[in-house]
Amino acid sequence: KVYERRGPQFISAMIKDPQAMYPGERKMVKYDFKDEDIDALVAFFKWIGETDLNGFPAKPNLKK
C-alpha cells in the first residue's frame, strides 16, 4: 500500500535517488533505473495497492 501512503511523486523520487531523500540515513541501493522503468514500477505499486486482499494485511497505525 505504499502508493496509497506515499504517492507517486515520493515513490519516483525515492527510486531515483534514495540518498537524497534521507541524507545519511538510508541504505537503499540506487539502481539507476530509466524514467520509463520508474513509471512502470509506480504503476505496478498503484495497481497492486488497489488489489482487494480482503483486509490483509491490516492497515498500519501510522502517526503523522
PDBQT receptor file of N, H, CA, C and O in Angstrom, charges set to zero:
ATOM      1  N   LYS A   1       0.810  -1.212   0.000  1.00  0.00    +0.000 N 
ATOM      2  CA  LYS A   1       0.000   0.000   0.000  1.00  0.00    +0.000 C 
ATOM      3  C   LYS A   1       0.847   1.266   0.000  1.00  0.00    +0.000 C 
ATOM      4  O   LYS A   1       0.386   2.324   0.430  1.00  0.00    +0.000 OA
ATOM      5  N   VAL A   2       2.073   1.163  -0.478  1.00  0.00    +0.000 N 
ATOM      6  H   VAL A   2       2.447   0.304  -0.827  1.00  0.00    +0.000 HD
ATOM      7  CA  VAL A   2       2.970   2.307  -0.482  1.00  0.00    +0.000 C 
ATOM      8  C   VAL A   2       2.430   3.442  -1.348  1.00  0.00    +0.000 C 
ATOM      9  O   VAL A   2       2.622   4.615  -1.025  1.00  0.00    +0.000 OA
ATOM     10  N   TYR A   3       1.763   3.103  -2.436  1.00  0.00    +0.000 N 
ATOM     11  H   TYR A   3       1.607   2.150  -2.698  1.00  0.00    +0.000 HD
ATOM     12  CA  TYR A   3       1.214   4.138  -3.322  1.00  0.00    +0.000 C 
ATOM     13  C   TYR A   3       0.182   4.971  -2.571  1.00  0.00    +0.000 C 
ATOM     14  O   TYR A   3       0.161   6.196  -2.684  1.00  0.00    +0.000 OA
ATOM     15  N   GLU A   4      -0.664   4.306  -1.815  1.00  0.00    +0.000 N 
ATOM     16  H   GLU A   4      -0.648   3.311  -1.724  1.00  0.00    +0.000 HD
ATOM     17  CA  GLU A   4      -1.704   4.990  -1.045  1.00  0.00    +0.000 C 
ATOM     18  C   GLU A   4      -1.094   5.863   0.057  1.00  0.00    +0.000 C 
ATOM     19  O   GLU A   4      -1.554   6.981   0.292  1.00  0.00    +0.000 OA
ATOM     20  N   ARG A   5      -0.067   5.355   0.727  1.00  0.00    +0.000 N 
ATOM     21  H   ARG A   5       0.307   4.447   0.536  1.00  0.00    +0.000 HD
ATOM     22  CA  ARG A   5       0.535   6.079   1.848  1.00  0.00    +0.000 C 
ATOM     23  C   ARG A   5       1.454   7.212   1.403  1.00  0.00    +0.000 C 
ATOM     24  O   ARG A   5       1.454   8.281   2.014  1.00  0.00    +0.000 OA
ATOM     25  N   ARG A   6       2.241   6.992   0.344  1.00  0.00    +0.000 N 
ATOM     26  H   ARG A   6       2.242   6.124  -0.152  1.00  0.00    +0.000 HD
ATOM     27  CA  ARG A   6       3.282   7.958  -0.031  1.00  0.00    +0.000 C 
ATOM     28  C   ARG A   6       3.010   8.722  -1.319  1.00  0.00    +0.000 C 
ATOM     29  O   ARG A   6       3.414   9.877  -1.449  1.00  0.00    +0.000 OA
ATOM     30  N   GLY A   7       2.327   8.089  -2.275  1.00  0.00    +0.000 N 
ATOM     31  H   GLY A   7       1.999   7.150  -2.170  1.00  0.00    +0.000 HD
ATOM     32  CA  GLY A   7       2.013   8.770  -3.529  1.00  0.00    +0.000 C 
ATOM     33  C   GLY A   7       3.098   8.597  -4.580  1.00  0.00    +0.000 C 
ATOM     34  O   GLY A   7       4.225   8.218  -4.264  1.00  0.00    +0.000 OA
ATOM     35  N   PRO A   8       2.752   8.877  -5.832  1.00  0.00    +0.000 N 
ATOM     36  CA  PRO A   8       3.661   8.616  -6.946  1.00  0.00    +0.000 C 
ATOM     37  C   PRO A   8       4.914   9.489  -6.953  1.00  0.00    +0.000 C 
ATOM     38  O   PRO A   8       5.979   9.017  -7.349  1.00  0.00    +0.000 OA
ATOM     39  N   GLN A   9       4.817  10.736  -6.531  1.00  0.00    +0.000 N 
ATOM     40  H   GLN A   9       3.952  11.120  -6.210  1.00  0.00    +0.000 HD
ATOM     41  CA  GLN A   9       5.991  11.610  -6.549  1.00  0.00    +0.000 C 
ATOM     42  C   GLN A   9       7.052  11.121  -5.567  1.00  0.00    +0.000 C 
ATOM     43  O   GLN A   9       8.240  11.095  -5.889  1.00  0.00    +0.000 OA
ATOM     44  N   PHE A  10       6.623  10.739  -4.379  1.00  0.00    +0.000 N 
ATOM     45  H   PHE A  10       5.658  10.760  -4.117  1.00  0.00    +0.000 HD
ATOM     46  CA  PHE A  10       7.565  10.242  -3.373  1.00  0.00    +0.000 C 
ATOM     47  C   PHE A  10       8.233   8.960  -3.855  1.00  0.00    +0.000 C 
ATOM     48  O   PHE A  10       9.450   8.813  -3.747  1.00  0.00    +0.000 OA
ATOM     49  N   ILE A  11       7.446   8.042  -4.383  1.00  0.00    +0.000 N 
ATOM     50  H   ILE A  11       6.457   8.162  -4.471  1.00  0.00    +0.000 HD
ATOM     51  CA  ILE A  11       7.994   6.767  -4.847  1.00  0.00    +0.000 C 
ATOM     52  C   ILE A  11       9.027   7.006  -5.946  1.00  0.00    +0.000 C 
ATOM     53  O   ILE A  11      10.118   6.436  -5.902  1.00  0.00    +0.000 OA
ATOM     54  N   SER A  12       8.697   7.837  -6.923  1.00  0.00    +0.000 N 
ATOM     55  H   SER A  12       7.812   8.300  -6.959  1.00  0.00    +0.000 HD
ATOM     56  CA  SER A  12       9.631   8.139  -8.015  1.00  0.00    +0.000 C 
ATOM     57  C   SER A  12      10.929   8.737  -7.490  1.00  0.00    +0.000 C 
ATOM     58  O   SER A  12      12.020   8.324  -7.883  1.00  0.00    +0.000 OA
ATOM     59  N   ALA A  13      10.798   9.709  -6.602  1.00  0.00    +0.000 N 
ATOM     60  H   ALA A  13       9.912  10.044  -6.283  1.00  0.00    +0.000 HD
ATOM     61  CA  ALA A  13      11.992  10.361  -6.055  1.00  0.00    +0.000 C 
ATOM     62  C   ALA A  13      12.835   9.380  -5.250  1.00  0.00    +0.000 C 
ATOM     63  O   ALA A  13      14.064   9.419  -5.321  1.00  0.00    +0.000 OA
ATOM     64  N   MET A  14      12.201   8.516  -4.498  1.00  0.00    +0.000 N 
ATOM     65  H   MET A  14      11.204   8.485  -4.440  1.00  0.00    +0.000 HD
ATOM     66  CA  MET A  14      12.919   7.545  -3.675  1.00  0.00    +0.000 C 
ATOM     67  C   MET A  14      13.669   6.542  -4.539  1.00  0.00    +0.000 C 
ATOM     68  O   MET A  14      14.798   6.170  -4.221  1.00  0.00    +0.000 OA
ATOM     69  N   ILE A  15      13.052   6.103  -5.626  1.00  0.00    +0.000 N 
ATOM     70  H   ILE A  15      12.134   6.406  -5.884  1.00  0.00    +0.000 HD
ATOM     71  CA  ILE A  15      13.704   5.144  -6.515  1.00  0.00    +0.000 C 
ATOM     72  C   ILE A  15      14.854   5.816  -7.273  1.00  0.00    +0.000 C 
ATOM     73  O   ILE A  15      15.910   5.213  -7.465  1.00  0.00    +0.000 OA
ATOM     74  N   LYS A  16      14.645   7.061  -7.700  1.00  0.00    +0.000 N 
ATOM     75  H   LYS A  16      13.788   7.551  -7.544  1.00  0.00    +0.000 HD
ATOM     76  CA  LYS A  16      15.688   7.768  -8.459  1.00  0.00    +0.000 C 
ATOM     77  C   LYS A  16      16.930   8.028  -7.620  1.00  0.00    +0.000 C 
ATOM     78  O   LYS A  16      18.048   7.790  -8.077  1.00  0.00    +0.000 OA
ATOM     79  N   ASP A  17      16.743   8.514  -6.398  1.00  0.00    +0.000 N 
ATOM     80  H   ASP A  17      15.835   8.707  -6.027  1.00  0.00    +0.000 HD
ATOM     81  CA  ASP A  17      17.892   8.858  -5.561  1.00  0.00    +0.000 C 
ATOM     82  C   ASP A  17      17.529   8.719  -4.086  1.00  0.00    +0.000 C 
ATOM     83  O   ASP A  17      17.179   9.707  -3.441  1.00  0.00    +0.000 OA
ATOM     84  N   PRO A  18      17.608   7.511  -3.550  1.00  0.00    +0.000 N 
ATOM     85  CA  PRO A  18      17.211   7.297  -2.150  1.00  0.00    +0.000 C 
ATOM     86  C   PRO A  18      18.050   8.085  -1.152  1.00  0.00    +0.000 C 
ATOM     87  O   PRO A  18      17.537   8.498  -0.112  1.00  0.00    +0.000 OA
ATOM     88  N   GLN A  19      19.322   8.300  -1.445  1.00  0.00    +0.000 N 
ATOM     89  H   GLN A  19      19.739   7.965  -2.290  1.00  0.00    +0.000 HD
ATOM     90  CA  GLN A  19      20.191   9.045  -0.537  1.00  0.00    +0.000 C 
ATOM     91  C   GLN A  19      19.741  10.505  -0.410  1.00  0.00    +0.000 C 
ATOM     92  O   GLN A  19      19.822  11.090   0.670  1.00  0.00    +0.000 OA
ATOM     93  N   ALA A  20      19.271  11.084  -1.506  1.00  0.00    +0.000 N 
ATOM     94  H   ALA A  20      19.205  10.608  -2.383  1.00  0.00    +0.000 HD
ATOM     95  CA  ALA A  20      18.817  12.473  -1.479  1.00  0.00    +0.000 C 
ATOM     96  C   ALA A  20      17.554  12.646  -0.640  1.00  0.00    +0.000 C 
ATOM     97  O   ALA A  20      17.322  13.717  -0.078  1.00  0.00    +0.000 OA
ATOM     98  N   MET A  21      16.751  11.610  -0.556  1.00  0.00    +0.000 N 
ATOM     99  H   MET A  21      16.940  10.741  -1.012  1.00  0.00    +0.000 HD
ATOM    100  CA  MET A  21      15.511  11.697   0.215  1.00  0.00    +0.000 C 
ATOM    101  C   MET A  21      15.799  11.750   1.718  1.00  0.00    +0.000 C 
ATOM    102  O   MET A  21      15.145  12.489   2.454  1.00  0.00    +0.000 OA
ATOM    103  N   TYR A  22      16.767  10.976   2.163  1.00  0.00    +0.000 N 
ATOM    104  H   TYR A  22      17.299  10.376   1.566  1.00  0.00    +0.000 HD
ATOM    105  CA  TYR A  22      17.136  10.896   3.580  1.00  0.00    +0.000 C 
ATOM    106  C   TYR A  22      18.659  10.863   3.687  1.00  0.00    +0.000 C 
ATOM    107  O   TYR A  22      19.230   9.798   3.919  1.00  0.00    +0.000 OA
ATOM    108  N   PRO A  23      19.318  11.989   3.527  1.00  0.00    +0.000 N 
ATOM    109  CA  PRO A  23      20.786  12.010   3.527  1.00  0.00    +0.000 C 
ATOM    110  C   PRO A  23      21.394  11.384   4.778  1.00  0.00    +0.000 C 
ATOM    111  O   PRO A  23      21.071  11.760   5.905  1.00  0.00    +0.000 OA
ATOM    112  N   GLY A  24      22.273  10.431   4.551  1.00  0.00    +0.000 N 
ATOM    113  H   GLY A  24      22.535  10.125   3.635  1.00  0.00    +0.000 HD
ATOM    114  CA  GLY A  24      22.984   9.787   5.654  1.00  0.00    +0.000 C 
ATOM    115  C   GLY A  24      22.172   8.814   6.473  1.00  0.00    +0.000 C 
ATOM    116  O   GLY A  24      22.690   8.239   7.430  1.00  0.00    +0.000 OA
ATOM    117  N   GLU A  25      20.903   8.608   6.124  1.00  0.00    +0.000 N 
ATOM    118  H   GLU A  25      20.482   9.075   5.346  1.00  0.00    +0.000 HD
ATOM    119  CA  GLU A  25      20.036   7.749   6.925  1.00  0.00    +0.000 C 
ATOM    120  C   GLU A  25      19.635   6.461   6.230  1.00  0.00    +0.000 C 
ATOM    121  O   GLU A  25      19.311   5.481   6.900  1.00  0.00    +0.000 OA
ATOM    122  N   ARG A  26      19.646   6.435   4.900  1.00  0.00    +0.000 N 
ATOM    123  H   ARG A  26      19.909   7.231   4.355  1.00  0.00    +0.000 HD
ATOM    124  CA  ARG A  26      19.133   5.286   4.165  1.00  0.00    +0.000 C 
ATOM    125  C   ARG A  26      20.246   4.431   3.603  1.00  0.00    +0.000 C 
ATOM    126  O   ARG A  26      21.308   4.932   3.235  1.00  0.00    +0.000 OA
ATOM    127  N   LYS A  27      19.991   3.131   3.540  1.00  0.00    +0.000 N 
ATOM    128  H   LYS A  27      19.127   2.725   3.839  1.00  0.00    +0.000 HD
ATOM    129  CA  LYS A  27      20.945   2.196   2.978  1.00  0.00    +0.000 C 
ATOM    130  C   LYS A  27      20.424   1.569   1.681  1.00  0.00    +0.000 C 
ATOM    131  O   LYS A  27      21.017   0.622   1.166  1.00  0.00    +0.000 OA
ATOM    132  N   MET A  28      19.314   2.099   1.154  1.00  0.00    +0.000 N 
ATOM    133  H   MET A  28      18.831   2.868   1.572  1.00  0.00    +0.000 HD
ATOM    134  CA  MET A  28      18.723   1.557  -0.062  1.00  0.00    +0.000 C 
ATOM    135  C   MET A  28      19.672   1.746  -1.249  1.00  0.00    +0.000 C 
ATOM    136  O   MET A  28      20.299   2.794  -1.403  1.00  0.00    +0.000 OA
ATOM    137  N   VAL A  29      19.759   0.729  -2.064  1.00  0.00    +0.000 N 
ATOM    138  H   VAL A  29      19.249  -0.123  -1.938  1.00  0.00    +0.000 HD
ATOM    139  CA  VAL A  29      20.618   0.761  -3.242  1.00  0.00    +0.000 C 
ATOM    140  C   VAL A  29      20.036   1.705  -4.293  1.00  0.00    +0.000 C 
ATOM    141  O   VAL A  29      18.820   1.752  -4.481  1.00  0.00    +0.000 OA
ATOM    142  N   LYS A  30      20.898   2.453  -4.977  1.00  0.00    +0.000 N 
ATOM    143  H   LYS A  30      21.886   2.415  -4.824  1.00  0.00    +0.000 HD
ATOM    144  CA  LYS A  30      20.472   3.286  -6.097  1.00  0.00    +0.000 C 
ATOM    145  C   LYS A  30      20.623   2.437  -7.353  1.00  0.00    +0.000 C 
ATOM    146  O   LYS A  30      21.741   2.087  -7.732  1.00  0.00    +0.000 OA
ATOM    147  N   TYR A  31      19.513   2.102  -8.001  1.00  0.00    +0.000 N 
ATOM    148  H   TYR A  31      18.605   2.386  -7.694  1.00  0.00    +0.000 HD
ATOM    149  CA  TYR A  31      19.514   1.163  -9.116  1.00  0.00    +0.000 C 
ATOM    150  C   TYR A  31      19.741   1.787 -10.485  1.00  0.00    +0.000 C 
ATOM    151  O   TYR A  31      19.984   1.055 -11.444  1.00  0.00    +0.000 OA
ATOM    152  N   ASP A  32      19.672   3.099 -10.614  1.00  0.00    +0.000 N 
ATOM    153  H   ASP A  32      19.474   3.694  -9.835  1.00  0.00    +0.000 HD
ATOM    154  CA  ASP A  32      19.839   3.770 -11.903  1.00  0.00    +0.000 C 
ATOM    155  C   ASP A  32      18.838   3.294 -12.957  1.00  0.00    +0.000 C 
ATOM    156  O   ASP A  32      19.202   3.037 -14.105  1.00  0.00    +0.000 OA
ATOM    157  N   PHE A  33      17.574   3.181 -12.551  1.00  0.00    +0.000 N 
ATOM    158  H   PHE A  33      17.278   3.389 -11.618  1.00  0.00    +0.000 HD
ATOM    159  CA  PHE A  33      16.509   2.831 -13.489  1.00  0.00    +0.000 C 
ATOM    160  C   PHE A  33      16.280   3.981 -14.461  1.00  0.00    +0.000 C 
ATOM    161  O   PHE A  33      16.509   5.142 -14.123  1.00  0.00    +0.000 OA
ATOM    162  N   LYS A  34      15.832   3.658 -15.656  1.00  0.00    +0.000 N 
ATOM    163  H   LYS A  34      15.646   2.714 -15.930  1.00  0.00    +0.000 HD
ATOM    164  CA  LYS A  34      15.403   4.677 -16.616  1.00  0.00    +0.000 C 
ATOM    165  C   LYS A  34      14.058   5.227 -16.145  1.00  0.00    +0.000 C 
ATOM    166  O   LYS A  34      13.347   4.576 -15.380  1.00  0.00    +0.000 OA
ATOM    167  N   ASP A  35      13.713   6.439 -16.611  1.00  0.00    +0.000 N 
ATOM    168  H   ASP A  35      14.291   6.968 -17.232  1.00  0.00    +0.000 HD
ATOM    169  CA  ASP A  35      12.445   7.048 -16.205  1.00  0.00    +0.000 C 
ATOM    170  C   ASP A  35      11.246   6.176 -16.540  1.00  0.00    +0.000 C 
ATOM    171  O   ASP A  35      10.304   6.099 -15.752  1.00  0.00    +0.000 OA
ATOM    172  N   GLU A  36      11.265   5.517 -17.696  1.00  0.00    +0.000 N 
ATOM    173  H   GLU A  36      12.031   5.580 -18.336  1.00  0.00    +0.000 HD
ATOM    174  CA  GLU A  36      10.129   4.658 -18.055  1.00  0.00    +0.000 C 
ATOM    175  C   GLU A  36      10.043   3.431 -17.145  1.00  0.00    +0.000 C 
ATOM    176  O   GLU A  36       8.948   2.922 -16.903  1.00  0.00    +0.000 OA
ATOM    177  N   ASP A  37      11.185   2.948 -16.635  1.00  0.00    +0.000 N 
ATOM    178  H   ASP A  37      12.074   3.362 -16.832  1.00  0.00    +0.000 HD
ATOM    179  CA  ASP A  37      11.163   1.834 -15.688  1.00  0.00    +0.000 C 
ATOM    180  C   ASP A  37      10.568   2.279 -14.354  1.00  0.00    +0.000 C 
ATOM    181  O   ASP A  37       9.802   1.544 -13.731  1.00  0.00    +0.000 OA
ATOM    182  N   ILE A  38      10.923   3.479 -13.923  1.00  0.00    +0.000 N 
ATOM    183  H   ILE A  38      11.545   4.077 -14.429  1.00  0.00    +0.000 HD
ATOM    184  CA  ILE A  38      10.365   4.022 -12.679  1.00  0.00    +0.000 C 
ATOM    185  C   ILE A  38       8.865   4.229 -12.822  1.00  0.00    +0.000 C 
ATOM    186  O   ILE A  38       8.104   3.912 -11.908  1.00  0.00    +0.000 OA
ATOM    187  N   ASP A  39       8.434   4.758 -13.961  1.00  0.00    +0.000 N 
ATOM    188  H   ASP A  39       9.052   5.015 -14.704  1.00  0.00    +0.000 HD
ATOM    189  CA  ASP A  39       6.998   4.937 -14.210  1.00  0.00    +0.000 C 
ATOM    190  C   ASP A  39       6.271   3.593 -14.151  1.00  0.00    +0.000 C 
ATOM    191  O   ASP A  39       5.165   3.505 -13.618  1.00  0.00    +0.000 OA
ATOM    192  N   ALA A  40       6.892   2.555 -14.697  1.00  0.00    +0.000 N 
ATOM    193  H   ALA A  40       7.790   2.627 -15.130  1.00  0.00    +0.000 HD
ATOM    194  CA  ALA A  40       6.288   1.216 -14.673  1.00  0.00    +0.000 C 
ATOM    195  C   ALA A  40       6.203   0.682 -13.241  1.00  0.00    +0.000 C 
ATOM    196  O   ALA A  40       5.207   0.062 -12.871  1.00  0.00    +0.000 OA
ATOM    197  N   LEU A  41       7.235   0.918 -12.441  1.00  0.00    +0.000 N 
ATOM    198  H   LEU A  41       8.044   1.422 -12.742  1.00  0.00    +0.000 HD
ATOM    199  CA  LEU A  41       7.197   0.487 -11.042  1.00  0.00    +0.000 C 
ATOM    200  C   LEU A  41       6.113   1.220 -10.264  1.00  0.00    +0.000 C 
ATOM    201  O   LEU A  41       5.386   0.613  -9.477  1.00  0.00    +0.000 OA
ATOM    202  N   VAL A  42       6.007   2.517 -10.483  1.00  0.00    +0.000 N 
ATOM    203  H   VAL A  42       6.598   3.010 -11.121  1.00  0.00    +0.000 HD
ATOM    204  CA  VAL A  42       4.967   3.309  -9.802  1.00  0.00    +0.000 C 
ATOM    205  C   VAL A  42       3.577   2.793 -10.210  1.00  0.00    +0.000 C 
ATOM    206  O   VAL A  42       2.693   2.653  -9.366  1.00  0.00    +0.000 OA
ATOM    207  N   ALA A  43       3.395   2.517 -11.486  1.00  0.00    +0.000 N 
ATOM    208  H   ALA A  43       4.114   2.631 -12.172  1.00  0.00    +0.000 HD
ATOM    209  CA  ALA A  43       2.112   1.973 -11.962  1.00  0.00    +0.000 C 
ATOM    210  C   ALA A  43       1.837   0.613 -11.325  1.00  0.00    +0.000 C 
ATOM    211  O   ALA A  43       0.695   0.313 -10.976  1.00  0.00    +0.000 OA
ATOM    212  N   PHE A  44       2.868  -0.207 -11.171  1.00  0.00    +0.000 N 
ATOM    213  H   PHE A  44       3.796   0.037 -11.454  1.00  0.00    +0.000 HD
ATOM    214  CA  PHE A  44       2.696  -1.511 -10.518  1.00  0.00    +0.000 C 
ATOM    215  C   PHE A  44       2.293  -1.331  -9.063  1.00  0.00    +0.000 C 
ATOM    216  O   PHE A  44       1.374  -1.997  -8.588  1.00  0.00    +0.000 OA
ATOM    217  N   PHE A  45       2.978  -0.430  -8.347  1.00  0.00    +0.000 N 
ATOM    218  H   PHE A  45       3.725   0.111  -8.733  1.00  0.00    +0.000 HD
ATOM    219  CA  PHE A  45       2.620  -0.193  -6.947  1.00  0.00    +0.000 C 
ATOM    220  C   PHE A  45       1.188   0.320  -6.811  1.00  0.00    +0.000 C 
ATOM    221  O   PHE A  45       0.492  -0.030  -5.858  1.00  0.00    +0.000 OA
ATOM    222  N   LYS A  46       0.747   1.142  -7.752  1.00  0.00    +0.000 N 
ATOM    223  H   LYS A  46       1.312   1.427  -8.527  1.00  0.00    +0.000 HD
ATOM    224  CA  LYS A  46      -0.637   1.625  -7.749  1.00  0.00    +0.000 C 
ATOM    225  C   LYS A  46      -1.595   0.470  -7.973  1.00  0.00    +0.000 C 
ATOM    226  O   LYS A  46      -2.578   0.326  -7.247  1.00  0.00    +0.000 OA
ATOM    227  N   TRP A  47      -1.315  -0.353  -8.976  1.00  0.00    +0.000 N 
ATOM    228  H   TRP A  47      -0.516  -0.235  -9.566  1.00  0.00    +0.000 HD
ATOM    229  CA  TRP A  47      -2.173  -1.484  -9.306  1.00  0.00    +0.000 C 
ATOM    230  C   TRP A  47      -2.259  -2.476  -8.145  1.00  0.00    +0.000 C 
ATOM    231  O   TRP A  47      -3.351  -2.885  -7.750  1.00  0.00    +0.000 OA
ATOM    232  N   ILE A  48      -1.107  -2.857  -7.606  1.00  0.00    +0.000 N 
ATOM    233  H   ILE A  48      -0.220  -2.524  -7.928  1.00  0.00    +0.000 HD
ATOM    234  CA  ILE A  48      -1.112  -3.852  -6.533  1.00  0.00    +0.000 C 
ATOM    235  C   ILE A  48      -1.764  -3.285  -5.272  1.00  0.00    +0.000 C 
ATOM    236  O   ILE A  48      -2.377  -4.025  -4.503  1.00  0.00    +0.000 OA
ATOM    237  N   GLY A  49      -1.633  -1.969  -5.058  1.00  0.00    +0.000 N 
ATOM    238  H   GLY A  49      -1.135  -1.368  -5.683  1.00  0.00    +0.000 HD
ATOM    239  CA  GLY A  49      -2.257  -1.345  -3.900  1.00  0.00    +0.000 C 
ATOM    240  C   GLY A  49      -3.769  -1.300  -3.986  1.00  0.00    +0.000 C 
ATOM    241  O   GLY A  49      -4.448  -1.211  -2.963  1.00  0.00    +0.000 OA
ATOM    242  N   GLU A  50      -4.305  -1.362  -5.200  1.00  0.00    +0.000 N 
ATOM    243  H   GLU A  50      -3.753  -1.435  -6.031  1.00  0.00    +0.000 HD
ATOM    244  CA  GLU A  50      -5.755  -1.345  -5.393  1.00  0.00    +0.000 C 
ATOM    245  C   GLU A  50      -6.356  -2.751  -5.432  1.00  0.00    +0.000 C 
ATOM    246  O   GLU A  50      -7.575  -2.898  -5.524  1.00  0.00    +0.000 OA
ATOM    247  N   THR A  51      -5.518  -3.776  -5.363  1.00  0.00    +0.000 N 
ATOM    248  H   THR A  51      -4.528  -3.656  -5.288  1.00  0.00    +0.000 HD
ATOM    249  CA  THR A  51      -5.983  -5.153  -5.383  1.00  0.00    +0.000 C 
ATOM    250  C   THR A  51      -6.682  -5.474  -4.064  1.00  0.00    +0.000 C 
ATOM    251  O   THR A  51      -6.159  -5.179  -2.990  1.00  0.00    +0.000 OA
ATOM    252  N   ASP A  52      -7.870  -6.080  -4.151  1.00  0.00    +0.000 N 
ATOM    253  H   ASP A  52      -8.296  -6.319  -5.024  1.00  0.00    +0.000 HD
ATOM    254  CA  ASP A  52      -8.643  -6.423  -2.956  1.00  0.00    +0.000 C 
ATOM    255  C   ASP A  52      -8.056  -7.674  -2.317  1.00  0.00    +0.000 C 
ATOM    256  O   ASP A  52      -8.108  -8.759  -2.897  1.00  0.00    +0.000 OA
ATOM    257  N   LEU A  53      -7.503  -7.521  -1.131  1.00  0.00    +0.000 N 
ATOM    258  H   LEU A  53      -7.461  -6.640  -0.659  1.00  0.00    +0.000 HD
ATOM    259  CA  LEU A  53      -6.919  -8.645  -0.404  1.00  0.00    +0.000 C 
ATOM    260  C   LEU A  53      -7.745  -8.989   0.832  1.00  0.00    +0.000 C 
ATOM    261  O   LEU A  53      -7.237  -9.592   1.778  1.00  0.00    +0.000 OA
ATOM    262  N   ASN A  54      -9.014  -8.606   0.821  1.00  0.00    +0.000 N 
ATOM    263  H   ASN A  54      -9.427  -8.116   0.053  1.00  0.00    +0.000 HD
ATOM    264  CA  ASN A  54      -9.922  -8.883   1.933  1.00  0.00    +0.000 C 
ATOM    265  C   ASN A  54      -9.376  -8.422   3.274  1.00  0.00    +0.000 C 
ATOM    266  O   ASN A  54      -9.479  -9.136   4.272  1.00  0.00    +0.000 OA
ATOM    267  N   GLY A  55      -8.794  -7.225   3.295  1.00  0.00    +0.000 N 
ATOM    268  H   GLY A  55      -8.710  -6.646   2.484  1.00  0.00    +0.000 HD
ATOM    269  CA  GLY A  55      -8.319  -6.651   4.550  1.00  0.00    +0.000 C 
ATOM    270  C   GLY A  55      -6.945  -7.110   4.983  1.00  0.00    +0.000 C 
ATOM    271  O   GLY A  55      -6.508  -6.755   6.078  1.00  0.00    +0.000 OA
ATOM    272  N   PHE A  56      -6.248  -7.879   4.176  1.00  0.00    +0.000 N 
ATOM    273  H   PHE A  56      -6.603  -8.167   3.286  1.00  0.00    +0.000 HD
ATOM    274  CA  PHE A  56      -4.903  -8.330   4.548  1.00  0.00    +0.000 C 
ATOM    275  C   PHE A  56      -3.872  -7.601   3.706  1.00  0.00    +0.000 C 
ATOM    276  O   PHE A  56      -4.095  -7.441   2.506  1.00  0.00    +0.000 OA
ATOM    277  N   PRO A  57      -2.803  -7.168   4.240  1.00  0.00    +0.000 N 
ATOM    278  CA  PRO A  57      -2.550  -7.041   5.672  1.00  0.00    +0.000 C 
ATOM    279  C   PRO A  57      -3.340  -5.870   6.246  1.00  0.00    +0.000 C 
ATOM    280  O   PRO A  57      -3.793  -4.985   5.520  1.00  0.00    +0.000 OA
ATOM    281  N   ALA A  58      -3.489  -5.890   7.533  1.00  0.00    +0.000 N 
ATOM    282  H   ALA A  58      -3.122  -6.609   8.122  1.00  0.00    +0.000 HD
ATOM    283  CA  ALA A  58      -4.236  -4.801   8.176  1.00  0.00    +0.000 C 
ATOM    284  C   ALA A  58      -3.516  -3.485   7.965  1.00  0.00    +0.000 C 
ATOM    285  O   ALA A  58      -2.288  -3.441   7.897  1.00  0.00    +0.000 OA
ATOM    286  N   LYS A  59      -4.290  -2.407   7.862  1.00  0.00    +0.000 N 
ATOM    287  H   LYS A  59      -5.288  -2.443   7.917  1.00  0.00    +0.000 HD
ATOM    288  CA  LYS A  59      -3.688  -1.083   7.682  1.00  0.00    +0.000 C 
ATOM    289  C   LYS A  59      -2.865  -0.745   8.921  1.00  0.00    +0.000 C 
ATOM    290  O   LYS A  59      -3.333  -0.901  10.049  1.00  0.00    +0.000 OA
ATOM    291  N   PRO A  60      -1.621  -0.277   8.698  1.00  0.00    +0.000 N 
ATOM    292  CA  PRO A  60      -0.812   0.087   9.869  1.00  0.00    +0.000 C 
ATOM    293  C   PRO A  60      -1.326   1.372  10.507  1.00  0.00    +0.000 C 
ATOM    294  O   PRO A  60      -1.916   2.220   9.837  1.00  0.00    +0.000 OA
ATOM    295  N   ASN A  61      -1.099   1.499  11.786  1.00  0.00    +0.000 N 
ATOM    296  H   ASN A  61      -0.620   0.810  12.330  1.00  0.00    +0.000 HD
ATOM    297  CA  ASN A  61      -1.475   2.705  12.515  1.00  0.00    +0.000 C 
ATOM    298  C   ASN A  61      -0.313   3.672  12.423  1.00  0.00    +0.000 C 
ATOM    299  O   ASN A  61       0.559   3.676  13.291  1.00  0.00    +0.000 OA
ATOM    300  N   LEU A  62      -0.288   4.497  11.376  1.00  0.00    +0.000 N 
ATOM    301  H   LEU A  62      -0.997   4.494  10.671  1.00  0.00    +0.000 HD
ATOM    302  CA  LEU A  62       0.808   5.433  11.145  1.00  0.00    +0.000 C 
ATOM    303  C   LEU A  62       0.469   6.781  11.759  1.00  0.00    +0.000 C 
ATOM    304  O   LEU A  62      -0.581   7.360  11.484  1.00  0.00    +0.000 OA
ATOM    305  N   LYS A  63       1.368   7.265  12.586  1.00  0.00    +0.000 N 
ATOM    306  H   LYS A  63       2.222   6.795  12.810  1.00  0.00    +0.000 HD
ATOM    307  CA  LYS A  63       1.175   8.580  13.182  1.00  0.00    +0.000 C 
ATOM    308  C   LYS A  63       1.820   9.609  12.282  1.00  0.00    +0.000 C 
ATOM    309  O   LYS A  63       2.912   9.380  11.764  1.00  0.00    +0.000 OA
ATOM    310  N   LYS A  64       1.160  10.744  12.086  1.00  0.00    +0.000 N 
ATOM    311  H   LYS A  64       0.273  10.930  12.507  1.00  0.00    +0.000 HD
ATOM    312  CA  LYS A  64       1.690  11.799  11.233  1.00  0.00    +0.000 C 
ATOM    313  C   LYS A  64       2.489  12.786  12.027  1.00  0.00    +0.000 C 
ATOM    314  O   LYS A  64       3.014  13.749  11.467  1.00  0.00    +0.000 OA
TER     315      LYS A  64
